[in-house]
């Protein structure tokens, strides 16, 4: 029997996630945005929604938005 156990955490995205978030988004489609654009967009979105990330081994593996 093979048992695979993965530890992960779910949390809100934060301003320190820029590099990892950009990397994650680029796995879905090529994207370019500066850290300033990331921070401005994050601030604007947080007034009407919450963005969560799933992190595994210090790497972002998924993201989702709750409106």
ABEGO torsion letter per residue (X at the ends): XBBBBBBBBBBBBBAAAAAAAAAAAAAABBBBBBAAAAAAAAAAAAAABBBBBBBBGGBBABBBBBX
